[in-house]
Amino acid sequence: MTKNTSYHYSIIIPHKNTPRLLERCLCSIPTWDEIQIIIIDDNSNSESVDFSQFT
């Protein structure tokens, strides 16, 4: 199901092989409908990062 939301803020987070820091960063962002979060991963090692926990 897709929401038709107008975002007021977009937060772009660069990431590579630091799942704990990424989780900490994501937890610090308010969960408002007006915020869009985009994570750009730079080819993280799949053994060190499990992205399924961030969906």
Steps between C-alpha positions, in 0.01 A plus 500: 500500500645834397419820682465815298700719737664830436836504673627823650839362594728242343789359700773330300730270696818361345590159637763228481547206739388675821162349594513616864567859399231484235249369752598770748461765232159370392378487861590865544273614215140584593237277341291764327310446177666810356851349520644280227814300585730386222793271581774480240704190559850484359521126436496383862610149577185285522656302784529809720174675415153348504278756330184302563494635855472857369187456287 
